Amino acid sequence: MLSRLSTRLRTSLAAGLAALLLLGGGAWWLRGHMYDAQVQAANAEAKAQARELSNGFKYGQQVTDSWQLPYVVLGSDGQVLLMGGPLTTQHLTGPLPAAVPHLAPDDWQTVQRISIGPAGTAAANRYSGRAFTAMGSWSPLLRKDGTQVKPTVGPFTVYVLATPFAAEASLHSIDPVLRAGVPTAALLVALMAWIATSRALRPVDAIRAELAEIGEHRLDRRVPVPRSGDEITRMARATNATLDRLERSAAQQQRFVADASHELRSPIAALRTNLEVSLAHPEHTDWPAATREALTSVERLQQLTEDLLFLARGTHPATAGRLGTVDLSAVLRELADQYRPVLGARLTLRVDAAEAVLVHGSRIRLHRLVRNLLDNAQRHAATEVTMSARQSAYGCVVEIRDDGPGVPPEDRERIFEPFTRLDEARSRDAGGSGLGLAIAADVATRHGGTLRVAHAPRGARFVLELPPVEAAGRGRSADSGGPEPASRT
């Protein structure tokens, strides 16, 4: 039920209830403390009056009725010798306390309560039907000269009633204040909690309203960041950072779709033109040559489709497969054996990988990574391509070098983006779809490594760094998929 209430209301109710409990407990303690203090004062006053009465009777002083508190004087036989204040013998309904000769002289005792019966006088009305604590004082001798008591010689006891009337009067004066003040203070605390929560949640409402306005085509908008520097400020900054990433991702996706459409348009247009010309002039068409051109366009379309599918499904769980230990030196030597007959005398392909260089990952994807780098190198090399693999102190390093025009420093990050081609030597005329390096960088990242373009005196130098078998086995697993056809960058 409470979970359906708003945060403001729940906070206000909790604050009001806590204030009510704390203030109520404090009021109850204050009330009891005031009552106990007044009762202790009344007990002390009763003791003092009992002592004075006892001394007066003891030394034969005149007893007057000027005492504030009621008292009873008992003889050694337990009979009432004298009563003072608003009491008479007809008011005593309970058993009277017996004399206490076992006490030392001038000692004190709190006896059982003395019950007061109904009284006819107005002064005794507030004593009627109640029991009071009596403070006692005992004296061993009663002198007869000048006293108004029975001429009995012997020990006597003076009992003075400790009345709680002052304590009750203080409670009567403070109770109305507490009854009205405690709920009022609790309501005030709840109201302050409501106001404070509303002010604290005002930036959250502004953030929510702005997020509700942000749509697919308005990703450039950002939520307001309050100046308080608290948790809401950090949440707003994190939200804006998330929106920045979403905007960049959406922009990349739009650019990727546009580039993919542009790349697919060229082979489709070439294929359609070839077929239309062939059908328009069938008697003048070299059908084997036209078929070969159409097949070339289809192969290019197939390659583009496979590369796009690879990038699109790269992080999908369905691409996960068997992982294991891969020898990168063996991968380099295998690719060199495949490419040397194709390169022929045009390029020299050297391999520097004498020792085994082991990494953890997917052999198929690592094979494709190196193949894409080799395709890129042989496409732009002048006379030579060199591949090397070695074990370093921090992992495994693979280098692919060529003696071509190289990569300008300002473009060394950009070339790993999909469909990126440089305007000069590494251009579309050299072939490729612009996806090979993007795929290579993606495979390296998902294997916990990095792919970068390093400085070289001549040509381009691509450096692949992967963690060793132990570190890679403990880290995140790389995706592996089925066999992938060759990719041309």
Secondary structure, DSSP 8 states (H G I E B T S, - for coil): -GGGS-HHHHHHHHHHHHHHHHHHHHHHHHHHHHHHHHHHHHHHHHHHHHHHHHHHHHTT----S--SS-EEEE-TTS-EEEEETT--GGGB-S------TTS-TT-EEE---EEE---SSGGGGGGTTEEEEEEEEEES----TT-SS----S-EEEEEEE--HHHHHHHHHHHHHHHHHHHHHHHHHHHHHHHHHHHHHHHHHHHHHHHHH--TT-TT------SS-SHHHHHHHHHHHHHHHHHHHHHHHHHHHHHHHHHHHHHHHHHHHHHHHHHHSGGG--HHHHHHHHHHHHHHHHHHHHHHHHHHTTT-GGG----EEEEHHHHHHHHHHHHHHHHTTS-EEEEE--S--EEEE-HHHHHHHHHHHHHHHHHH-SSEEEEEEEE-SSSEEEEEEE-SS---GGGTTGGGSTT---SSSSSGGG---S-HHHHHHHHHHHTT-EEEEE--SSS-EEEEEE--HHHHHHS------S-------
